[in-house]
Every structure is written in structure tokens, then in C-alpha cells.
Amino acid sequence: MNFGNIKYCDIADGEGVRTTLFVSGCTHRCKGCFQPETWDFSYGEPFTDEVAERILQSLEPDYVDGLTLLGGEPFEPGNQRALVEFLELVKSCFPHKTIWSYTGDAYEDLVDPQSPRHTEVTERMLACIDVLVDGPYVEAQKDITARFRGSSNQRILDLVATRATGQLVHWRGDETFAKRGIW
């Protein structure tokens, strides 16, 4: 797997201060995508053990709240296989930090064993993710006021609560930092 960028101390792609990994490769190719260069699976640099170690080190400070995965598409089948052990390592090393992931897929497709997006590692990957922003970017539904989303059709899902209840739970976040009505 390749990656296009890593942002350290990112405050735009999830709650709090985060390290954000932009993976390469996406077959969704959403019209108006803010990073179409990441559609190419060979874009950027290889995700090596050294890169993984730099990310782990960036997560060490107390002020860093966690890791965010963007793309490209983290849930491309090949990217899932490349990311799952790394995400399990992040969870093991930093159980109190959150992992966010963005995907152009619907959560329901990811958990459906009949879906081509569901792989032998999807459940393991989802088990590491605390918050999932799902759904394709839809240019006609662009909403610059939508918190942590590009278009109003996208959902922010609390996967910890979803796993605990067995029901799909929408993320609410810390209202101290949220503008009322922009969930």
C-alpha cells in the first residue's frame, strides 16, 4: 500500500489533535473529490515499517487524541489488508486514543459478507475504529457547515456504541467544541 501524505497535529479530520494518514487508491472516484490524486494506488510513497513507526511516535504525546485514516480509500480491499495489523498495533499501544476513518462506502456494505468491500479482515479493521465517517462525497450535497463531513449525506458513526448496542449509533462528539445543529 502507498500513502499520499501524513498530517501531524491535524485538527480538521476528527475531534481533537490527530495524526492523519492519507492512503492511496480509491475506486469510488467521487465527483468533486478534494484529493483526486489519491485515487491512483501507486500515488505517493510505500507505507513501510519506518513510516508506521513515525506515526506511532507521533501518537505518544498526551495532547494527541488519536489517528485518522483518509484517502484515497482505507476500505479498498488491498488497503484493508495492509492496514489491519497496523491499526491493531495502534490500539494495543494507545488504547485510550481514538481511531477515526473516512470511507466512501456505507457501513452496511462493509459489514455485509456478500459485499465485494467486505474482506477476511474487514471485521478486524472495524473493531479498531472508534468513529467512522461513511458514504461517498456527493458534490450536489456539499455542505461546508457539516462538522467533519464534506456532504450532508455522509454519516458520522460511533462504532464503539454501535458494537455495544448492536444498533447503528450516530456520533455526537463533545458539545463543548461543536456548533449546535451541525451534526
Stockholm file with secondary structure:
# STOCKHOLM 1.0

chainA/1-183         MNFGNIKYCDIADGEGVRTTLFVSGCTHRCKGCFQPETWDFSYGEPFTDEVAERILQSLEPDYVDGLTLLGGEPFEPGNQRALVEFLELVKSCFPHKTIWSYTGDAYEDLVDPQSPRHTEVTERMLACIDVLVDGPYVEAQKDITARFRGSSNQRILDLVATRATGQLVHWRGDETFAKRGIW
#=GR chainA/1-183 SS CEEEEEEEEECSSSSSEEEEEEECCCSCCCTTCSCGGGGSTTSSEECCHHHHHHHHHHTCSTTEEEEEEESSCTTSHHHHHHHHHHHHHHHHHCTTSEEEEECSSCHHHHHCTTSTTCCTTHHHHHHHCSEEEESCCCGGGBCTTSTTCSBTTCEEEEHHHHHHHSSCCBCCCCTTTSCTTCC
#=GC SS_cons         CEEEEEEEEECSSSSSEEEEEEECCCSCCCTTCSCGGGGSTTSSEECCHHHHHHHHHHTCSTTEEEEEEESSCTTSHHHHHHHHHHHHHHHHHCTTSEEEEECSSCHHHHHCTTSTTCCTTHHHHHHHCSEEEESCCCGGGBCTTSTTCSBTTCEEEEHHHHHHHSSCCBCCCCTTTSCTTCC
//
